[in-house]
Amino acid sequence: MDERTTLPDGRQMSWRVWGDPEGQPLLRLQGTPGSRLSIPPLHHEWADRRLRVIMADRPGFGLSTRLAGRGLLDVVDDYAVLLDELELDSVAVLGISGGGPHALAFAVRHPDRVRALSVVAGVPPVTDDDVAGLPKANAISYQLAKLGWAALNEFTERERDVMLADPVAGLRASMVNAPPDDQRIMSEPSWQESHSIGVREALRQGGAGWTDEVAAILSPWGFEPEEVKPHVTWWAGEADINCPIAAVRRYVARLPSAELHIWEGAGHLRQYLRVNEFLPELMRRAFGGQHIDPDDD
């Protein structure tokens, strides 16, 4: 069931709880473009593990009010308001892809509310040297972002039309140079269904929210990695063209407390096949002996 929260500035934030409504709380920050419906095909494991998974539309996506010109730090207070409403002092935090920078920003702004933090296939800051290997759409966005919001938005709106017409074909076109690992996953019917639902909901109100988020990720984040005080476990694909491994290594090396796990030969989408690996690790750090792991004997 969808829920709405009115934020202090009057904006509406739409969110949903998945899994076990009485389970251990996990704040899951989805990728870009994504929504509260952007759930992996194996989401049933959340209930099996007795996890209460909280997902919210960021501004301009799904049913959440847009916040023009926003940065990463401008929106993470929204999550704190949501946790207050749910009467949760602290949660496990999981940032996926474009949700990774937002998870780190949340940890900077609200470190006491983070029981444990993991970033999976998270987007790192990139430089001109990294751009050549990025997916076509990402490389174009990187260059257009330098020209300003309007130039980037013109491209994003065209990409939105393509994505809404066929979310799977649209992603394949933008990731034509993706490794075989990603191509295989994009051919899986269960993945195609979940991807299409999440993207169509994310882009329902227009492309401006997508532009805002891409601009925020490609601009200076407003904080340095040294300011991320909670320990970070970061999972990355060695062949992930969305998140170049060299850029990931540079960023993780600057985090005060971090552990980097690299999946050999893996692309950006391998995360969907590794839930049984990164999720139990996060929940054990967050909740220790209180965590239910159905894979344990």
C-alpha positions in Angstrom: 0.0 0.0 0.0 1.3 3.4 -1.0 1.7 6.0 1.8 2.3 9.8 1.7 4.2 12.0 4.0 4.0 15.8 4.0 7.5 17.2 4.4 8.3 20.5 6.3 8.4 22.5 3.1 5.0 21.2 2.0 6.3 18.7 -0.5 4.8 15.2 -0.6 6.9 12.1 -0.3 5.5 8.8 -1.5 6.7 5.6 0.0 6.0 1.9 0.6 7.0 -0.8 3.0 7.9 -4.2 1.5 8.6 -7.5 3.2 7.6 -8.1 6.8 5.9 -5.0 8.3 7.1 -6.1 11.8 10.6 -7.0 10.7 14.0 -5.4 11.2 14.0 -2.0 9.3 16.1 -1.6 6.2 16.0 1.7 4.3 16.7 0.8 0.6 17.7 3.6 -1.7 17.0 2.5 -5.3 18.9 3.5 -8.4 18.3 6.2 -11.1 15.7 6.5 -12.5 13.9 4.5 -9.9 10.8 4.6 -7.6 9.3 2.9 -4.6 8.3 0.1 -7.0 11.9 -0.6 -8.1 12.3 -3.9 -6.4 14.5 -6.8 -7.5 12.9 -10.1 -8.8 14.0 -11.8 -5.5 12.2 -9.3 -3.3 10.3 -12.2 -1.6 13.4 -12.9 0.4 12.8 -9.7 2.3 9.8 -11.4 4.0 11.7 -14.6 4.4 14.4 -12.8 6.2 11.8 -10.8 8.3 13.0 -7.5 6.9 10.9 -4.4 6.9 12.1 -2.7 3.7 11.3 1.0 3.4 11.5 2.5 -0.1 10.5 6.1 -1.0 10.3 8.1 -4.3 12.9 10.8 -4.3 11.8 14.3 -5.5 10.3 14.3 -9.0 10.0 10.6 -9.3 6.8 8.5 -8.9 4.4 10.4 -6.7 6.9 12.6 -4.8 6.9 16.4 -5.4 9.8 17.7 -7.4 12.5 19.9 -5.7 14.1 21.9 -8.5 17.8 22.4 -8.4 18.3 20.0 -5.5 21.6 18.4 -4.6 22.2 15.1 -2.7 22.2 16.7 0.8 19.0 18.7 0.0 16.9 15.5 0.0 18.3 13.1 2.6 16.5 15.0 5.4 13.3 13.7 3.7 14.4 10.2 4.8 14.9 11.4 8.4 11.4 12.8 8.4 10.0 9.5 7.2 11.9 7.6 9.9 10.5 9.9 12.5 7.0 9.2 11.2 7.7 5.5 11.4 9.1 5.9 14.9 12.5 4.5 13.9 15.6 5.8 15.6 18.0 4.0 13.3 18.0 1.6 10.4 20.2 -0.5 8.1 20.9 1.6 5.0 21.4 0.1 1.5 22.2 2.3 -1.5 21.9 0.7 -5.0 23.5 2.3 -8.1 22.3 6.0 -8.1 21.0 5.4 -4.6 24.6 4.9 -3.4 25.5 8.6 -3.4 22.2 9.4 -1.5 23.0 6.7 1.1 26.4 8.2 1.7 24.8 11.7 1.9 22.3 10.4 4.5 25.2 8.9 6.5 26.9 12.3 6.5 23.8 14.2 7.5 22.4 11.6 10.0 25.2 9.3 11.1 23.4 8.4 14.3 20.5 6.9 12.4 22.6 4.5 10.4 23.0 1.1 12.1 25.0 -0.3 9.2 25.6 0.9 5.6 26.2 -0.9 2.3 26.6 0.5 -1.2 26.0 -2.0 -4.0 27.0 -1.1 -7.6 27.1 2.5 -6.3 27.8 5.4 -8.6 31.1 7.1 -7.7 32.2 10.6 -8.8 33.8 10.3 -12.3 36.4 12.4 -14.1 37.0 13.1 -17.8 39.3 10.1 -17.9 36.5 7.8 -16.9 33.9 8.9 -19.4 35.1 7.0 -22.4 34.1 3.7 -20.9 30.6 4.8 -19.6 27.4 3.7 -21.3 26.4 5.9 -24.2 23.6 7.7 -22.3 25.7 8.3 -19.2 28.6 9.7 -21.3 26.3 12.1 -23.1 24.7 13.2 -19.8 28.2 13.8 -18.4 29.0 16.2 -21.2 25.6 17.9 -21.3 25.7 18.5 -17.5 28.6 20.8 -18.1 26.4 23.0 -20.4 23.7 23.4 -17.8 20.4 22.0 -16.6 18.4 22.9 -19.7 20.8 21.1 -22.1 20.8 18.0 -19.9 17.0 18.1 -19.5 16.4 18.2 -23.3 18.3 14.9 -23.6 16.7 13.4 -20.5 13.2 14.1 -21.8 14.0 12.3 -25.1 15.4 9.4 -23.1 12.2 9.4 -21.0 10.1 8.9 -24.1 12.2 6.0 -25.2 12.1 4.4 -21.7 8.4 4.7 -21.4 7.8 3.2 -24.8 9.9 0.1 -23.9 11.9 0.3 -20.7 13.9 -2.9 -21.5 14.8 -1.8 -25.1 15.6 1.7 -23.9 18.1 0.4 -21.3 19.6 -2.0 -23.8 20.1 0.9 -26.2 21.8 3.0 -23.6 24.0 0.1 -22.5 24.9 -1.3 -25.9 28.6 -1.5 -24.8 27.7 -3.3 -21.5 29.5 -6.6 -20.8 28.0 -10.0 -21.5 27.2 -10.3 -17.8 24.7 -7.4 -18.0 23.3 -8.6 -21.4 22.4 -11.9 -19.9 20.6 -10.4 -17.0 18.7 -7.9 -19.2 17.3 -11.0 -21.1 15.8 -12.5 -18.0 11.9 -12.2 -18.0 11.7 -11.7 -14.3 14.2 -8.9 -14.4 12.5 -7.3 -17.4 9.2 -7.2 -15.6 10.5 -5.6 -12.4 12.7 -3.1 -14.3 9.7 -2.0 -16.4 7.4 -1.5 -13.4 10.0 0.6 -11.5 11.0 2.8 -14.4 7.5 3.5 -15.7 6.5 4.6 -12.2 9.6 6.7 -11.7 9.0 8.7 -14.9 5.3 9.1 -14.7 5.3 12.8 -13.9 8.0 13.8 -16.4 11.7 13.9 -16.9 12.6 16.9 -14.8 13.1 14.8 -11.6 15.5 12.5 -13.5 17.4 15.5 -14.8 17.7 16.9 -11.3 19.0 13.7 -9.9 21.6 13.1 -12.7 22.7 16.7 -12.3 23.1 16.2 -8.6 25.2 13.0 -9.0 27.4 14.6 -11.7 27.9 17.8 -9.7 30.1 18.1 -6.6 28.3 16.1 -3.9 28.5 18.8 -1.2 30.6 16.6 1.1 33.9 14.8 1.0 34.3 11.0 1.5 36.2 11.7 4.7 33.0 13.0 6.2 31.2 9.6 5.9 31.7 8.4 9.5 29.8 5.1 9.5 31.6 2.0 8.2 30.8 1.4 4.5 30.8 -2.1 2.9 30.9 -1.4 -0.9 30.2 -4.1 -3.5 31.2 -3.5 -7.1 31.4 -5.3 -10.4 34.8 -5.5 -12.0 33.4 -5.0 -15.5 30.7 -2.4 -14.4 30.7 0.3 -17.1 28.2 2.4 -15.2 30.4 2.6 -12.2 34.1 2.3 -13.4 36.0 0.2 -11.0 39.0 2.7 -11.0 36.6 5.5 -9.9 35.1 3.2 -7.2 38.6 2.4 -5.9 39.6 6.1 -5.7 36.5 7.0 -3.8 36.5 4.0 -1.4 40.2 4.6 -0.6 39.2 8.0 0.9 36.4 6.7 3.1 37.5 6.6 6.8 36.2 3.1 7.3 35.4 0.9 4.3 35.7 -2.5 2.8 35.5 -3.1 -0.9 34.3 -6.4 -2.4 34.8 -6.8 -6.1 32.8 -9.3 -8.1 35.2 -10.7 -10.8 33.9 -10.2 -14.3 30.6 -8.8 -13.1 28.7 -5.9 -14.7 26.3 -3.4 -13.2 23.3 -5.7 -12.9 25.0 -8.6 -11.1 23.6 -7.1 -7.9 20.3 -8.8 -8.7 22.0 -12.2 -8.5 24.0 -11.5 -5.3 21.3 -10.6 -2.8 22.1 -13.7 -0.8 25.7 -12.3 -0.4 25.4 -8.6 0.4 22.1 -8.6 2.2 22.9 -11.0 5.1 26.3 -9.3 5.6 24.5 -5.9 6.0 21.9 -7.2 8.3 24.4 -9.0 10.6 26.3 -5.8 11.0 23.1 -3.9 11.7 21.3 -6.3 14.0 23.7 -9.1 14.9 22.0 -12.0 16.6 18.6 -10.4 16.2 18.8 -11.0 12.4 16.9 -13.9 10.9 18.8 -15.6 8.1 16.8 -18.4 6.4 20.0 -19.7 4.8 21.5 -20.6 8.1 21.1 -24.2 9.3 
